[in-house]
Amino acid sequence: MIWNEARECMSRDEMSNLQSARLRKEVSRVYHNVEPYRKKMQEAGLEPGDISGIEDIEKLPFTTKDDLRDNYPFGLFAVPLSEIVRIHASSGTTGKATVVGYTRKDIDVWAECVARCCAMAGLGRNDIIQVAYGYGLFTGGLGGHYGAEHLGATVVPMSTGNTQKLIDMMIDFGATGLMCTPSYLMHIAEVIEERGLKDKIKLKATLNGAEPWTENMRRQIEERLGIEAHDIYGLSEIMGPGVATDCHFHRGLHIFEDHFYPEIVDPKTLKPVPDGETGELVITTLTKEGIPMIRYRTKDLTSITHEKCECGRTTARISRFKGRSDDMLIIRGVNVFPSQVETALLTVDGITPNYQIIVDRVNHQDTLAILVEVEERFFSDEIKELENLQKKIEHAVHQAIGLHAKIKLVEPKTIERSMGKAVRVIDKRKLD
Amino acid sequence: MFIKQLTVFIENRAGRLEQVTQILKDNNINIVSVSLADTSDYGLLRLILSDPDKAVTVLKDAGLSAMTTNVIAVKLTQHVGKLGELLAILSDAGVNVEYMYGLTSGDENASIVLKTSDQNKALDVINASTFELLTTEETYSMND
């Protein structure tokens, strides 16, 4: 079912016109209300009048996570704080979180976009949808919640952390929809299988995102649960979940171009690449009031097509993500920058030990271990002292990234060095 | 007086223990007593050696994590309850035992190695008691 036919099935000409009109307004708004953007544009010798439509978008400067960090917390907001009704935050490269703000209208647009995603998955007002993304600063929980509510479905705010309860309620309530990460869904599928409950569940569709997953994984999940699983994409800098989702044909994710203008650029030259070629996804928000983003570099690598889809939608489709152009990891749905771990280690002792981050996947759950080489300054003859050190490190890492890592002490010089530089991250996960 | 104990960090992997014993052998260092404390991921090898200063140098040069710690070696006459007596004096003085292991055992006497929460106090307390401490000369040359 198409939630918003007017917007999702517009002709390409109409869409371009709409985007151009919106871009002109957005550029003017940020120029007049967001000092860092105005400075950037002035430095590039640009004025709002220089942007007559989307064909001029390449004239505009890019925005990166660093800009958000440098203007922490509210420096990029385009409205006074009294207009901001919601704050969300996600991981930043350094200690500071990436903070975003929403006006009431932004919240409404967000809900409408997520409703479009739910409808794309075949869900509607007669469905019971469990939202099993974390509720809190993370955009997944509340984003999924408001969207499913806008759709008119019966929303069950499960959040994460209690799989037993999730499954019990899934069966008892007859839930037909579920929103959660793909790895969590795999785990749920396993538990359901183990407990022989497949016949008791009425699940028909799921919306899964916040981490990369493969076609193969999707098919496995669908077979095991007898459902249709959809990929939902989003990022807090742009909005949250609901920027794009795939339809029943699963040939790429429809991006809601009336709100988010996509470009694919070469990550090195930053010049646009033709449709079908892989590059970095750059998104410009067209309707955001709270914290508009002009040409935000997502660091996600993908390709795009503007061909009309068999489902009838004309919105451009981005392919399954092929990786990232930076070193960010996604572990259990949480964004983690290796530099955050390094900073955390520094706080424990004042000096960073030789360490290595090992990410793996066991029983469909991401695991995180940090190897730390024993060094003279903290070596002890008492196991108690070494264990205290491990606990301190674990605590510091948890404070920094919100995840529990297993801290493993290893002998000196055992962490591989390549060309003298330590290999900081080993990701053993084979996404299959 | 204190006795120097060697502590070596070794991962729970094959061959790690052998590497240590090989290095000691190559440097003609005798192991007087040994204890291995294990955790799930690593072990702490505690050694009383004939030449602890040389040992710590050669082990570190080989890339191992090694250090020396001051421990106390106490002689215990072979009577049932002797160890309990020693522990009582220590606990009365508010000294806790962090770890201990056997050093020697003979017909008349045995001896143990102790690490406590307050090594200086432990020394004072034992010196003031009827218990005898072993000297470094005695200890390092044992079993030679």
Interface residues (C-beta under 8 A of the other chain):
Chain A: V374 E375 E376 F379 S380 D381 E382 I383 K384 L386 E387 K408 L409 V410 E411 P412 K413 T414
Chain B: Q5 T7 F9 I10 E11 R16 A37 T39 D41 Y42 L44 R46 G63 L64 S65 M67 T69 E98 Y99 K115
